[in-house]
């Protein structure tokens, strides 16, 4: 079997998979031993990496845990692999592209910000990287914001030879005491669930491997993350809440965009990301009929109003809301949701529990195919407008009216 698998892989691809830590035939024996002594199954269990889960591998490196997490969460789940090394990110993206991986997003993070989607993750994992994080306080804060209430953070790291040494001395030796990290987690607002100072104890070929494990969670009573721009933003309270830097946004296949109008003296704006057809069947294909869709890519599509208004028959007070839809061939269901700062997917029971209201709109056919998803407003007098959503050969009109 090993020989047949080798024959199926081009040498360059096999080498790339080995470099990325993916379990190829040539490395199965080594991987099986490493999986055993690193207790991969136990780590995934502690993290809550079950089918359909959304998890992050922070400090992903060559992708050893990324590959295992993507298998654990399956096609319906997602893994966000984060590293601050541009070359490491490029290599991991290349390997994942070569093997056709569809459930992993590779993110170039910053030393103080992993650039994870807000309020969307079931778990985040940091293995042998926490001691390298000089900006650990900011990182923990950003990870907490990325987790849903109850979402877990699992950290594995190396115990120090001298537990009485200063934090700087420990981290210079690529080690850190479990007690220090436990205190830092509490200070960042996490609830500790498990402390295992002897989680990994293995000696192979004269090499001793020791690691401790901490598991914590974002408190269940935490309010949902709503990290949106304030008055200091480039567009004041109407600045689109895209968390990535302008340079990162410019590299996206689905670029960010916005549309706005005036209704009854008030201002209404939508912010979204624009995926393209790219020779694909979109409606009923890429976007299955009857399935909730974020109505855009990346972060949730959001709507901001500074006046009370109605979208369809859903009454909204001033503020931010997210918008998602359930497309079908004849009608779409349009849903307004109270969680504005979140990723566009998944739209699961937790997200739906924050729905404000929903209504149906009929489907129209466009005269010509529309390559990129487009949201725009068409004014309908001084106190009304239609939010037009169109892509491929499909168009729907969402009525927006001001006044009481």
KEMI-831030 format. One record per residue (C-alpha): z, x negated, y; residue number from 1. Coordinates in Angstrom, 1 decimal, decimal comma, padded with zeros to 4 digits. Layout:
+--------+--------+--------+-----+
|     c3 |     c1 |     c2 | num |
+--------+--------+--------+-----+
|      Z |      X |      Y | NUM |
...
+--------+--------+--------+-----+
This chain:
+--------+--------+--------+-----+
|     c3 |     c1 |     c2 | num |
+--------+--------+--------+-----+
|  000,0 |  000,0 |  000,0 |   1 |
|  000,8 | -002,8 |  002,4 |   2 |
| -002,6 | -004,4 |  001,8 |   3 |
| -004,4 | -001,2 |  002,3 |   4 |
| -002,6 | -000,5 |  005,6 |   5 |
| -003,4 | -004,0 |  006,8 |   6 |
| -007,1 | -003,4 |  006,0 |   7 |
| -007,1 | -000,2 |  008,0 |   8 |
| -005,8 | -002,0 |  011,1 |   9 |
| -007,9 | -004,4 |  013,2 |  10 |
| -006,1 | -007,7 |  013,4 |  11 |
| -005,8 | -007,4 |  017,2 |  12 |
| -004,2 | -004,0 |  016,9 |  13 |
| -001,8 | -005,1 |  014,2 |  14 |
| -000,8 | -008,1 |  016,3 |  15 |
| -000,2 | -005,8 |  019,3 |  16 |
|  001,9 | -003,4 |  017,2 |  17 |
|  004,0 | -006,2 |  016,0 |  18 |
|  004,5 | -007,5 |  019,6 |  19 |
|  005,6 | -004,0 |  020,7 |  20 |
|  008,1 | -003,6 |  017,9 |  21 |
|  006,2 | -000,7 |  016,2 |  22 |
|  006,8 | -000,4 |  012,4 |  23 |
|  003,5 | -001,9 |  011,0 |  24 |
|  003,0 | -002,7 |  007,3 |  25 |
|  003,3 | -006,4 |  008,0 |  26 |
|  006,7 | -006,0 |  009,5 |  27 |
|  008,1 | -003,3 |  007,2 |  28 |
|  010,7 | -005,4 |  005,4 |  29 |
|  012,0 | -006,9 |  008,6 |  30 |
|  012,0 | -003,5 |  010,4 |  31 |
|  013,8 | -001,9 |  007,4 |  32 |
|  016,6 | -004,5 |  007,7 |  33 |
|  016,8 | -004,2 |  011,4 |  34 |
|  016,8 | -000,4 |  011,3 |  35 |
|  019,7 | -000,6 |  008,9 |  36 |
|  021,9 | -003,1 |  010,7 |  37 |
|  021,1 | -001,5 |  014,1 |  38 |
|  022,0 |  001,8 |  012,6 |  39 |
|  018,9 |  003,5 |  014,1 |  40 |
|  019,7 |  006,9 |  012,5 |  41 |
|  023,2 |  006,9 |  013,8 |  42 |
|  022,0 |  005,9 |  017,3 |  43 |
|  019,5 |  008,8 |  017,3 |  44 |
|  022,2 |  011,2 |  016,2 |  45 |
|  024,6 |  010,0 |  018,9 |  46 |
|  021,8 |  010,5 |  021,5 |  47 |
|  020,8 |  013,9 |  020,3 |  48 |
|  017,3 |  012,8 |  019,6 |  49 |
|  016,1 |  015,8 |  017,5 |  50 |
|  012,7 |  017,4 |  017,3 |  51 |
|  011,7 |  018,8 |  020,7 |  52 |
|  014,3 |  016,7 |  022,7 |  53 |
|  013,4 |  014,8 |  025,9 |  54 |
|  015,0 |  011,4 |  026,0 |  55 |
|  014,8 |  008,1 |  027,8 |  56 |
|  014,8 |  004,5 |  026,5 |  57 |
|  016,0 |  002,6 |  029,6 |  58 |
|  015,3 | -001,1 |  029,3 |  59 |
|  012,7 | -000,4 |  026,7 |  60 |
|  011,5 | -004,0 |  026,4 |  61 |
|  008,9 | -004,3 |  023,6 |  62 |
|  009,5 | -000,7 |  022,5 |  63 |
|  011,5 | -001,1 |  019,3 |  64 |
|  013,7 |  002,0 |  020,1 |  65 |
|  010,8 |  003,8 |  021,9 |  66 |
|  008,8 |  004,0 |  018,7 |  67 |
|  011,7 |  005,2 |  016,7 |  68 |
|  012,7 |  007,8 |  019,3 |  69 |
|  009,2 |  009,1 |  019,6 |  70 |
|  009,2 |  009,7 |  015,8 |  71 |
|  012,6 |  011,4 |  016,0 |  72 |
|  011,7 |  013,9 |  018,9 |  73 |
|  008,3 |  014,7 |  017,4 |  74 |
|  005,2 |  016,1 |  019,1 |  75 |
|  007,2 |  018,8 |  021,0 |  76 |
|  009,6 |  016,2 |  022,4 |  77 |
|  009,1 |  013,4 |  024,9 |  78 |
|  010,3 |  009,8 |  025,4 |  79 |
|  010,4 |  008,1 |  028,8 |  80 |
|  010,3 |  004,3 |  028,2 |  81 |
|  011,5 |  002,5 |  031,3 |  82 |
|  011,4 | -001,2 |  032,1 |  83 |
|  011,5 | -003,1 |  035,4 |  84 |
|  009,1 | -005,8 |  034,1 |  85 |
|  005,5 | -005,0 |  035,1 |  86 |
|  004,0 | -007,1 |  032,3 |  87 |
|  006,3 | -005,6 |  029,7 |  88 |
|  005,3 | -002,1 |  030,9 |  89 |
|  001,6 | -003,0 |  030,7 |  90 |
|  001,9 | -004,3 |  027,2 |  91 |
|  003,8 | -001,3 |  026,0 |  92 |
|  001,4 |  001,1 |  027,6 |  93 |
| -001,5 | -000,8 |  026,0 |  94 |
|  000,0 | -000,5 |  022,5 |  95 |
|  000,8 |  003,2 |  022,9 |  96 |
| -002,7 |  003,9 |  024,1 |  97 |
| -004,2 |  002,0 |  021,1 |  98 |
| -002,3 |  004,0 |  018,6 |  99 |
| -002,9 |  007,3 |  020,4 | 100 |
|  000,7 |  008,1 |  021,3 | 101 |
|  000,9 |  011,4 |  023,2 | 102 |
|  004,7 |  011,9 |  023,5 | 103 |
|  005,7 |  008,8 |  025,5 | 104 |
|  005,6 |  008,2 |  029,2 | 105 |
|  006,0 |  004,5 |  030,2 | 106 |
|  007,7 |  004,1 |  033,6 | 107 |
|  007,9 |  001,0 |  035,8 | 108 |
|  011,5 |  001,3 |  037,1 | 109 |
|  013,4 | -000,4 |  039,8 | 110 |
|  016,6 | -002,5 |  039,4 | 111 |
|  018,5 |  000,4 |  040,9 | 112 |
|  016,4 |  003,4 |  039,9 | 113 |
|  014,8 |  004,2 |  036,5 | 114 |
|  012,5 |  006,8 |  038,2 | 115 |
|  013,2 |  009,4 |  035,6 | 116 |
|  012,5 |  013,1 |  036,1 | 117 |
|  015,4 |  014,9 |  037,7 | 118 |
|  017,6 |  017,2 |  035,6 | 119 |
|  015,3 |  017,2 |  032,6 | 120 |
|  016,6 |  014,9 |  029,9 | 121 |
|  018,7 |  015,7 |  026,8 | 122 |
|  019,7 |  012,0 |  026,4 | 123 |
|  019,3 |  008,5 |  027,7 | 124 |
|  019,7 |  005,3 |  025,7 | 125 |
|  020,4 |  001,7 |  026,9 | 126 |
|  020,4 | -001,0 |  024,2 | 127 |
|  021,3 | -004,6 |  025,0 | 128 |
|  020,3 | -004,1 |  028,7 | 129 |
|  023,3 | -002,7 |  030,5 | 130 |
|  024,8 | -006,2 |  031,0 | 131 |
|  021,6 | -007,1 |  032,8 | 132 |
|  021,9 | -004,3 |  035,4 | 133 |
|  023,2 | -005,8 |  038,6 | 134 |
|  022,8 | -002,4 |  040,3 | 135 |
|  024,7 | -000,6 |  037,5 | 136 |
|  026,4 |  001,9 |  039,7 | 137 |
|  023,1 |  003,1 |  041,2 | 138 |
|  021,5 |  003,1 |  037,8 | 139 |
|  024,2 |  005,3 |  036,3 | 140 |
|  024,0 |  007,7 |  039,2 | 141 |
|  020,2 |  008,0 |  038,8 | 142 |
|  020,6 |  008,5 |  035,0 | 143 |
|  023,2 |  011,2 |  035,5 | 144 |
|  020,8 |  013,0 |  037,9 | 145 |
|  018,1 |  012,8 |  035,3 | 146 |
|  020,2 |  014,4 |  032,6 | 147 |
|  020,8 |  018,1 |  032,2 | 148 |
|  024,4 |  019,2 |  032,2 | 149 |
|  025,7 |  018,2 |  028,8 | 150 |
|  022,9 |  015,6 |  028,4 | 151 |
|  024,1 |  012,3 |  026,7 | 152 |
|  024,0 |  008,7 |  027,7 | 153 |
|  024,4 |  006,2 |  024,8 | 154 |
|  024,9 |  002,5 |  025,5 | 155 |
|  024,9 | -000,4 |  023,0 | 156 |
|  025,8 | -003,9 |  024,2 | 157 |
|  027,3 | -007,2 |  023,1 | 158 |
|  031,0 | -007,8 |  023,2 | 159 |
|  032,2 | -010,9 |  025,1 | 160 |
|  033,6 | -013,9 |  023,5 | 161 |
|  036,4 | -013,8 |  026,1 | 162 |
|  037,4 | -010,2 |  027,0 | 163 |
|  039,6 | -011,5 |  029,8 | 164 |
|  036,8 | -013,2 |  031,7 | 165 |
|  035,4 | -011,7 |  034,9 | 166 |
|  032,6 | -009,2 |  034,8 | 167 |
|  030,2 | -011,8 |  036,3 | 168 |
|  031,2 | -014,4 |  033,7 | 169 |
|  030,6 | -011,9 |  030,8 | 170 |
|  027,2 | -010,8 |  032,1 | 171 |
|  026,0 | -014,4 |  032,6 | 172 |
|  026,5 | -014,8 |  028,9 | 173 |
|  024,6 | -011,6 |  028,2 | 174 |
|  027,7 | -009,8 |  027,2 | 175 |
|  030,1 | -007,2 |  028,5 | 176 |
|  033,4 | -005,6 |  027,4 | 177 |
|  033,3 | -002,0 |  026,2 | 178 |
|  036,3 | -001,2 |  028,4 | 179 |
|  034,6 | -002,3 |  031,6 | 180 |
|  031,6 | -000,1 |  030,9 | 181 |
|  033,8 |  002,9 |  029,9 | 182 |
|  035,5 |  002,6 |  033,3 | 183 |
|  032,2 |  002,4 |  035,1 | 184 |
|  030,9 |  005,5 |  033,2 | 185 |
|  034,0 |  007,5 |  034,3 | 186 |
|  033,6 |  006,3 |  037,9 | 187 |
|  030,0 |  007,5 |  037,8 | 188 |
|  031,1 |  011,0 |  036,8 | 189 |
|  030,4 |  010,9 |  033,0 | 190 |
|  032,7 |  012,3 |  030,3 | 191 |
|  033,3 |  009,9 |  027,5 | 192 |
|  032,6 |  011,2 |  024,0 | 193 |
|  032,9 |  008,2 |  021,8 | 194 |
|  034,0 |  004,6 |  022,0 | 195 |
|  033,1 |  002,4 |  019,0 | 196 |
|  033,9 | -001,3 |  019,6 | 197 |
|  032,6 | -002,4 |  016,1 | 198 |
|  029,5 | -000,2 |  015,8 | 199 |
|  027,3 | -003,1 |  014,6 | 200 |
|  028,7 | -005,9 |  012,4 | 201 |
|  026,0 | -007,8 |  010,5 | 202 |
|  025,5 | -011,3 |  009,4 | 203 |
|  022,0 | -012,4 |  008,3 | 204 |
|  020,8 | -015,9 |  007,6 | 205 |
|  023,8 | -017,3 |  009,4 | 206 |
|  023,3 | -015,1 |  012,5 | 207 |
|  026,1 | -012,7 |  013,4 | 208 |
|  025,1 | -009,5 |  015,1 | 209 |
|  027,8 | -007,5 |  016,9 | 210 |
|  027,4 | -004,6 |  019,2 | 211 |
|  029,7 | -001,8 |  020,5 | 212 |
|  028,6 |  001,8 |  021,2 | 213 |
|  029,6 |  004,1 |  024,0 | 214 |
|  028,5 |  007,8 |  024,1 | 215 |
|  029,1 |  009,9 |  027,2 | 216 |
|  027,7 |  013,0 |  028,7 | 217 |
|  027,0 |  014,6 |  032,1 | 218 |
|  029,7 |  017,2 |  032,4 | 219 |
|  028,7 |  020,7 |  031,3 | 220 |
|  030,1 |  022,2 |  034,6 | 221 |
|  027,9 |  020,0 |  036,7 | 222 |
|  025,5 |  022,1 |  038,9 | 223 |
|  021,8 |  021,5 |  038,2 | 224 |
|  020,3 |  018,5 |  039,9 | 225 |
|  018,7 |  019,6 |  043,2 | 226 |
|  017,8 |  016,2 |  044,8 | 227 |
|  015,4 |  017,3 |  047,5 | 228 |
|  014,4 |  015,7 |  050,8 | 229 |
|  016,5 |  016,5 |  053,8 | 230 |
|  015,8 |  016,4 |  057,5 | 231 |
|  015,4 |  012,6 |  057,4 | 232 |
|  012,3 |  012,9 |  055,2 | 233 |
|  008,8 |  012,3 |  056,6 | 234 |
|  008,2 |  016,1 |  056,8 | 235 |
|  011,8 |  017,2 |  057,3 | 236 |
|  013,0 |  019,9 |  055,0 | 237 |
|  009,4 |  020,5 |  053,9 | 238 |
|  008,9 |  017,0 |  052,5 | 239 |
|  007,5 |  017,3 |  048,9 | 240 |
|  010,2 |  016,2 |  046,4 | 241 |
|  008,1 |  013,6 |  044,4 | 242 |
|  010,6 |  011,0 |  043,3 | 243 |
|  008,2 |  008,1 |  042,7 | 244 |
|  007,2 |  005,6 |  045,3 | 245 |
|  003,9 |  006,1 |  047,2 | 246 |
|  002,5 |  003,1 |  045,2 | 247 |
|  003,4 |  004,7 |  041,9 | 248 |
|  002,1 |  008,1 |  043,0 | 249 |
| -001,2 |  006,6 |  043,9 | 250 |
| -001,6 |  005,3 |  040,3 | 251 |
| -001,2 |  008,7 |  038,7 | 252 |
| -004,1 |  010,3 |  036,9 | 253 |
| -002,8 |  013,6 |  038,3 | 254 |
| -002,3 |  012,9 |  042,0 | 255 |
|  000,3 |  014,8 |  044,1 | 256 |
| -000,9 |  017,3 |  046,6 | 257 |
|  000,4 |  020,2 |  048,7 | 258 |
| -000,7 |  023,4 |  050,5 | 259 |
|  001,0 |  025,4 |  053,2 | 260 |
|  000,6 |  028,4 |  055,4 | 261 |
|  002,4 |  030,5 |  058,1 | 262 |
|  003,6 |  033,9 |  057,2 | 263 |
|  005,3 |  036,2 |  059,7 | 264 |
|  006,3 |  033,2 |  061,9 | 265 |
|  007,7 |  031,3 |  058,9 | 266 |
|  006,4 |  028,3 |  057,0 | 267 |
|  005,6 |  028,3 |  053,2 | 268 |
|  004,6 |  025,2 |  051,3 | 269 |
|  003,8 |  024,4 |  047,7 | 270 |
|  003,9 |  020,9 |  046,2 | 271 |
|  002,2 |  020,1 |  042,9 | 272 |
|  000,2 |  017,5 |  040,9 | 273 |
| -003,5 |  017,9 |  040,2 | 274 |
| -004,6 |  017,3 |  036,6 | 275 |
| -008,4 |  017,2 |  035,9 | 276 |
| -010,6 |  018,8 |  033,2 | 277 |
| -012,0 |  015,4 |  032,1 | 278 |
| -014,5 |  017,2 |  029,7 | 279 |
| -011,7 |  019,1 |  028,0 | 280 |
| -011,3 |  022,9 |  027,3 | 281 |
| -008,3 |  023,7 |  029,6 | 282 |
| -007,5 |  027,4 |  029,4 | 283 |
| -006,8 |  028,3 |  025,8 | 284 |
| -007,1 |  024,6 |  024,8 | 285 |
| -005,1 |  022,0 |  026,7 | 286 |
| -003,0 |  024,9 |  028,0 | 287 |
| -002,5 |  027,4 |  025,1 | 288 |
| -002,5 |  031,0 |  026,0 | 289 |
|  000,9 |  032,7 |  025,9 | 290 |
|  002,7 |  029,4 |  026,5 | 291 |
|  004,8 |  028,7 |  029,7 | 292 |
|  003,0 |  026,1 |  031,8 | 293 |
|  004,3 |  024,1 |  034,7 | 294 |
|  001,2 |  024,9 |  036,7 | 295 |
|  000,6 |  021,2 |  037,4 | 296 |
|  001,4 |  017,8 |  036,0 | 297 |
|  004,5 |  015,6 |  036,2 | 298 |
|  007,3 |  017,2 |  038,3 | 299 |
|  007,6 |  020,9 |  038,5 | 300 |
|  005,4 |  022,7 |  041,0 | 301 |
|  007,7 |  023,8 |  043,8 | 302 |
|  007,6 |  026,3 |  046,7 | 303 |
|  009,6 |  026,0 |  049,9 | 304 |
|  010,1 |  028,8 |  052,5 | 305 |
|  012,2 |  028,8 |  055,6 | 306 |
|  012,1 |  032,6 |  055,9 | 307 |
|  012,9 |  035,5 |  053,5 | 308 |
|  009,7 |  036,6 |  051,8 | 309 |
|  008,3 |  038,1 |  048,6 | 310 |
|  006,1 |  036,4 |  046,1 | 311 |
|  004,6 |  039,2 |  044,1 | 312 |
|  007,5 |  041,6 |  043,8 | 313 |
|  010,1 |  038,8 |  043,7 | 314 |
|  012,3 |  038,5 |  046,8 | 315 |
|  013,1 |  034,9 |  047,8 | 316 |
|  015,6 |  033,7 |  050,4 | 317 |
|  015,0 |  030,5 |  052,3 | 318 |
|  015,0 |  027,4 |  050,1 | 319 |
|  013,2 |  025,5 |  047,3 | 320 |
|  012,0 |  027,2 |  044,1 | 321 |
|  009,9 |  026,1 |  041,2 | 322 |
|  006,9 |  028,1 |  040,0 | 323 |
|  005,5 |  028,2 |  036,5 | 324 |
|  003,1 |  030,5 |  034,8 | 325 |
|  002,2 |  031,9 |  031,4 | 326 |
| -001,6 |  032,0 |  031,3 | 327 |
| -003,6 |  034,4 |  029,2 | 328 |
| -007,3 |  035,4 |  029,1 | 329 |
| -006,8 |  038,7 |  031,1 | 330 |
| -003,5 |  038,3 |  033,0 | 331 |
| -001,1 |  035,6 |  034,0 | 332 |
|  002,6 |  035,9 |  034,3 | 333 |
|  003,9 |  034,1 |  037,4 | 334 |
|  007,6 |  033,1 |  037,3 | 335 |
|  009,8 |  031,9 |  040,2 | 336 |
|  012,7 |  029,7 |  039,1 | 337 |
|  015,8 |  028,5 |  040,9 | 338 |
|  015,6 |  024,9 |  039,5 | 339 |
|  013,3 |  023,1 |  042,0 | 340 |
|  014,0 |  019,4 |  041,2 | 341 |
|  013,1 |  019,1 |  037,6 | 342 |
|  010,2 |  018,0 |  035,5 | 343 |
|  007,4 |  020,4 |  034,9 | 344 |
|  008,2 |  020,5 |  031,1 | 345 |
|  009,8 |  021,5 |  029,0 | 346 |
|  010,2 |  025,1 |  030,0 | 347 |
|  012,9 |  026,0 |  027,5 | 348 |
|  015,8 |  028,4 |  027,4 | 349 |
|  017,9 |  026,3 |  029,8 | 350 |
|  015,1 |  026,4 |  032,4 | 351 |
|  014,4 |  030,0 |  031,9 | 352 |
|  018,0 |  030,9 |  032,3 | 353 |
|  017,5 |  030,1 |  036,0 | 354 |
|  014,4 |  032,4 |  036,5 | 355 |
|  014,6 |  034,4 |  039,7 | 356 |
|  011,9 |  036,9 |  038,7 | 357 |
|  008,4 |  037,3 |  037,3 | 358 |
|  005,3 |  039,5 |  037,6 | 359 |
|  001,7 |  039,7 |  036,3 | 360 |
| -001,6 |  039,0 |  038,1 | 361 |
| -005,1 |  039,5 |  036,9 | 362 |
| -007,5 |  036,7 |  036,0 | 363 |
| -010,8 |  036,2 |  037,9 | 364 |
| -013,7 |  034,0 |  036,9 | 365 |
| -015,0 |  031,4 |  039,3 | 366 |
| -018,7 |  031,0 |  040,0 | 367 |
| -018,5 |  027,3 |  039,3 | 368 |
| -016,2 |  025,1 |  037,2 | 369 |
| -013,4 |  023,5 |  039,2 | 370 |
| -012,6 |  020,0 |  038,0 | 371 |
| -009,1 |  019,6 |  039,4 | 372 |
| -006,3 |  022,1 |  039,5 | 373 |
| -006,2 |  023,5 |  043,0 | 374 |
| -003,5 |  025,5 |  044,8 | 375 |
| -004,4 |  026,8 |  048,2 | 376 |
| -003,4 |  029,7 |  050,5 | 377 |
| -005,8 |  032,3 |  051,9 | 378 |
| -004,3 |  034,2 |  054,9 | 379 |
| -004,3 |  038,0 |  054,7 | 380 |
| -003,2 |  038,9 |  058,2 | 381 |
| -000,2 |  037,6 |  060,2 | 382 |
|  002,4 |  038,6 |  057,6 | 383 |
|  000,7 |  038,0 |  054,2 | 384 |
| -001,3 |  035,5 |  052,3 | 385 |
| -002,6 |  034,9 |  048,7 | 386 |
| -001,6 |  031,7 |  046,9 | 387 |
| -004,8 |  030,9 |  045,0 | 388 |
| -004,4 |  029,0 |  041,7 | 389 |
| -007,8 |  027,9 |  040,2 | 390 |
| -008,9 |  025,5 |  037,5 | 391 |
| -011,9 |  025,2 |  035,2 | 392 |
| -013,4 |  028,7 |  035,5 | 393 |
| -010,1 |  030,6 |  036,1 | 394 |
| -008,7 |  031,9 |  039,3 | 395 |
| -005,6 |  034,0 |  040,0 | 396 |
| -004,2 |  035,3 |  043,3 | 397 |
| -000,5 |  035,4 |  043,9 | 398 |
|  000,5 |  037,7 |  046,8 | 399 |
|  003,0 |  036,3 |  049,3 | 400 |
|  004,3 |  038,7 |  052,0 | 401 |
|  006,9 |  038,1 |  054,8 | 402 |
|  009,3 |  040,5 |  056,5 | 403 |
|  011,9 |  042,8 |  054,9 | 404 |
+--------+--------+--------+-----+
